[in-house]
Each structure stands twice: as C-alpha cells, then as structure tokens.
Amino acid sequence: MTQTTENVTWLTQEAYNQLKAELEYLSGPARTEIAKKIEAAREEGDLRENGGYHAAKEEQGKQELRVRQLTQLLEKAKVGEAPADDGVVEPGMVVTIAFDGDEDDTLTFLMASREYASGDIETYSPQSPLGMGVNGKKVGDEAEYELPNGKKASVKILDAKPYQG
C-alpha cells in the first residue's frame, strides 16, 4: 500500500518491511550468487562468445538497478497506517468498479504504487488516469477518467476495502 506525494512514498509497515527485505537480499546473498556465476562463466574461456558470462552480467545489471531503485524508494519512504475501512477510494484499497454502470463489466484492482504490484491482483497507480478518476470517491459514486484516445470513460465504484496483502 503506497501513496506517492511528490518525492515521498507512503508505505504501510508491512510494505516497508517487504521492500527492505528484498533490498537486503539483493545487496547481500544475491550479489554473492551473481558474482560466483560471473566468475564460473569467466573461467570457461573466451568472453566474446560466452553466453553464460553475458547473461550473468546482464542479470547483475538488472539486479543493481533494482538495488538503486529500492534504496532511493526506502530513503524517501514514510511509514504510515493502512487506510481506514470507510468505503473511500484511496491508495492501499482494493477497489471494484463497473464500467459505464454495467455491473457485469467489472474490474477489481489494488490502488497502489507500481512498487507494490504483485501477481495476486492487478495494480493501478494513483497517478494513472483511472487512479486519479476514482481517488477520493466513495462506494456508490460515479467517476470519470480520460482514456488514452482522449475520450472520457465513466465507472461506478462498487466496493473499496483495505488491502489485506
């Protein structure tokens, strides 16, 4: 559950702990593992045609990028409470909407920063067009947001509950 306001990212304690644990793993054990892979591939000989070496170096680059992203995020993070269960759409809520009032055409998503996205539930950022359209609305309210083609779409808020991770 994250809410970004300018350069501050608000995290629940659970989200902060999860991201901090990922950072600790990537900067410790994962760095050691990738260094061993690179060294083993380097010992195989000619680096120009060594696919294992190049794959390991690419993996190392991605891993170091994630370390930098997490470090910056956690440096600016403020830990707060999960949102109240009051039916108001805000970051940290699982929201169900109906498109154009059609209760058969629904979408349920977690409104949170992309950093908190997981495979369990689709995540929409509060800064996305849909996120900005529904943020602050209550269950039963209608909301409008702009589609990529410039047209407007309307949705009805069917449910909004705090994310239970």
N, C-alpha and C positions, 0 to 999 in steps of 0.2 A: 504494500500500500504506500504509494509515494505520491506526493503532490509537489510539483515544481513551481516555485515562485522566484522569478529572476534567476539568481545564481544559487539559491538554497533549494535543496531537495529534502522534503519532509519524508521521514521513514518511520514506520512503526518499529518498536524494539525488535520484533521478530524479523522484519525485513533487513534491518541493520545487521543483526547477528548473522543472518544467512549470507549477506554480501561480504561481511568481514571474514567469515569462514572460507568463502570462495577465494578471497584475496590471499589469505594466509596459506591456503593450499597451493595456489598458483605461484606465490613467491617463495615457497619452500619446497615441498616434495615434488611438485610438478616441474620446477626448474631443474632439480637434480635429475629427474627422469629424462627430460628432453636433452640435457647435456650428455647423458650416457648414450642416448640414441645417436646423437650427432657424432660423438667420439667413436662409437662402434661402426657407423657408416663411413667415417673418415678413414678408418683402418682398412677398409675394403679397397682402397687404392684411388685411381683417377677420379677426381671430384667432378670433372666436366660431364661425365656420363654416369654419375652415381645417383640414381633416382631416389634411393633411400635417404641419402645425405640432403638432397634438395627438399624432399618432403619434410624431413625433420627440421630443417632451417625455416621453412615456411610455417610449420606448426609453432616453432619458437617465436616467430614474429607475431603471429596471431595471439599467442599467449601473453607476450609482453605488452601488446596493445591493450588487451583486456586488463592486465595489471594496472596500466596507466589510467584506464577509464575508471576502474573501481577505486583507485587511490584518490583521483580527483572527486569522484562522487562522494566518497565517505568523508573526505576533508570538509566538504561543504554541507554535509548532511546534518539535519536537526532531527532528533528522535522525539516523536510525539505519540499520542494515543490513537488507536483505531477510531474511525468515525462512529458517531452515535447511530443507533438503530432507530432513526426517526423518519425514514422514508424519503429523505432528501438526497438527491444525487450529488455525490462529491467523490474525490479521489479516495480509493480504498473500498468502494462499494461495488457489489455485483449488481448490475443493472439489467433489467429485461425491458425491451421496448417492442412496440408493434409499429410496423411501417404503415404509414397512411391510415392508421386506425384499424388495420386488418389484423385481428388477433390470431390469425392462422399464420401470418408472416412476421415472425418474431426473431429477435436476436438477444442473446444473453452474453454479457461481457463484463470483464473487470475494468473499472476505470482506474488506471494507474500508469505510472511511467513505464516506458519500454524496458527499463532495467529490471522491473519486477515481473515481466512477462514469463509465463510458464506454459508448458504443453497442456496443462489441465484445462485452461479456459482462455478464450480469446481476450486480448487486452487492447484497450483503446486509450491513448494518451488524453489527458485533459486538454492538451493543446490541439488535438485533432479537430477537424470540423464537427464531427459527431459529439466529441467530448465537450467542446465549447457550447454546442447547442443544448445539451442536456444538463450541464453542470448547474447546480442550484435549483433545478426543478424538483417537484415533488411527485410521488406516485399519483397517477390520475391526470397530471398536466400534459399538455401538448407542447412539443418543442419543434423548432425548425433549424435546419442547418444547410450549408451550401455544399452541393455536390461538386466533384472536380470539373464538370462541364459548365459550372456557373449557375445551374438551376437549383431551386430550393427543394428540399425534401422535408416532410413532416413525419414525426413519430409521436407515439403516446407512451408515457412512462407507465409500465405495468407493475414493476417491482424494483426495489432498491434496498439491499441488505448488506451489512458489513461483510467483507471477505473473511472467510474462516480458514484460509490457507491450507 
